[in-house]
Amino acid sequence: MKKSLKQMKLVTPMLAAMAFLTIVSCSKDESTTEELSSTEVISAAELKYSDETEMISEEVTAIAEDVYATEEIALTSKNYDSDYLPDCVTITKVITNTTKDVTIDFGEGCEMPNGNVLAGIINLNYALDMEAVSKTIDLTLENFSFNGVSVEGSADILRVRSNENGNPQGTSNASFTATWPEGDTASFTGTRTREWIEGYGTGFWGDNVFLITGKRTYTGRLGNVFVKEVITPLRRELSCRFIVSGVLEISRNDNTVSLDFGDGDCDATGTLTYPDGSEEEIFLRRFLK
């Protein structure tokens, strides 16, 4: 396995006060439990939780597709092996006449190459025919946690070996609920498409790059409902904890803000644009320590 992290672009932890990301001015205290007003879109605190749920979803999907792709690529490439999953992960496969059940077990805690710590089990089920042009992968979680956040839910991933651009692609319909150690709970449901544009078949996790599109509904800790839609494809490089570019729109009560993840740098910042056109740089603290 390749253990070098030279290609990783992890950032130094950034600590900064975050103003509420709303149309009107409000408290900067992230611990507030006050309901949003009808004209406010989303608070800085809620954006942080929302951002974390997105990261959990992307990581879980990336793992599922990497495990599946290892078998897919092995059909034409002898001795192929992916180094994305560390030695602390145990993979068990049970084959029936027509299907394969795969258990990806992270035990009580296993650190991924990008620094995230996962525990519990990801279960996959899919048809045996690895030469199929497309296939559905069923995914469920069992006693699963992500950096101490408990996660429940399931997804089905429509896997396409080659899309119109000639790249592998997975479209997931997912529904997950996340519970933080302090008891806060949030959930989301919706569809995301991940196009694997770089690194497929190399065996090195650090050069894997995806473009992400789709639309999801996020229900926050206080019951507020937000619609999150990708306007410009989000670029996810596995060597970085953050989305490095792309634009996401967040809507609530017919009010919308846009979040620009930047120009490709691996950092925790983004630019929020309000309905009146004003802009604000924010910090997206995805599990920074």
Buried (B, 14 or more C-beta within 10 A) or exposed (E): EEEEEEBBBBBEEEEEEBBBBBBEEBBEEBEEEEEBEEEBBBBBBBBBBBBBBBBBBBBBBBBBBBBBBBBBBBEEEEEBEBBBBBEBBEEEEEEEEEEBBBBBBBEEEBEBBBBBBBBBBBBBBBEEEBEBEEBBBBBBBEEBBBBEBBBBBEBBBBBBBEBEEEBBBBBBBBBBBBBBEEEBEBBBBBBBBBBBBBBBEBBBBBBBBBBBBBEBBBBBBBEBEBBBBBEBBBBBBBBBBBBBBBBBBBBBBEBBBBBBBBEEEBBBBBBBBBEEEEEBEBBBBBBBE
